[in-house]
Amino acid sequence: MKLAIIDYGSGNLHSAGKAFERAAREAGIAADISITSDSGEVRDSDRVVLPGVGAFADCRQGLDAVDGMLDALEFAVCDQGRPFLGICVGAQLLATRGLEKTTTAGFDWIKGDVVQISPSDPAMKIPQMGWNSLEVVKDHPLLHHIPTGESGWHAYFVHSYHIRVEDPDDLIAV
């Protein structure tokens, strides 16, 4: 299995690479994991990871600067249906557009906007940082083997923005 972690100048690539190496090793999966800015390698990979740290517009600009990368992503993920994981801003880029400081086009794979979190509780601090349990709003196979809810596993979050989808029913389980 070939897994490509896209290097476009944004993201904690070393940590992502080590995490995938460990996960493959612990699962007993033979994996060729590469950190790459080669669009051909992304086109030929079996799985694609798009990390991202920072502002939406900066991440999009960095990705646009890598020759052929947007076409390679579209081919691998949309045309070929290969598994894809967006991490942080790498996931936000799937939206129609980002509204952080400026309006910036996303991939438009998920209809909606990336907007600043506005909590209903004014005591909640933004950026939201810390360990939180995962509360499932809509069932998805990705979460079937992950304990969720108050007594489930926790994940560490650091974010100020989220995707506000146009129609939550458009998010299909694959």
Secondary structure, DSSP 8 states (H G I E B T S, - for coil): -EEEEE-SS-S-HHHHHHHHHHHHHHHT---EEEEE--HHHHHH-SEEEE---S-HHHHHHHHHTSTTHHHHHIIIIIIT---EEE-THHHHTTEEEE-SSS-EE---SEEEEEEE---SSTTS-SSEEEEEE---SS--GGGTTS--STTS-EEEEEESEEEEES-GGG----
